[in-house]
Amino acid sequence: MSRLRTTLARRHAARTHLREERAIARALASAPTLESAHEIAVLAARR
């Protein structure tokens, strides 16, 4: 049962990470200015 929980936790973490990456990509694509895009990129790099 422990291996199953570990596998499910890893899959959940991977999906969460991909969701965050897609959100950052959308934010960068829709940034109104180059400066705000740069700020988003800097915040993403600090994660």
Contacts in CASP RR format, 6 or more apart in sequence:
PFRMAT RR
TARGET T0000
AUTHOR 0000-0000-0000
METHOD contacts of the structure
MODEL  1
MSRLRTTLARRHAARTHLREERAIARALASAPTLESAHEIAVLAARR
20 47 0 8 1.000
24 40 0 8 1.000
24 44 0 8 1.000
27 40 0 8 1.000
28 37 0 8 1.000
28 40 0 8 1.000
28 41 0 8 1.000
31 37 0 8 1.000
31 40 0 8 1.000
END
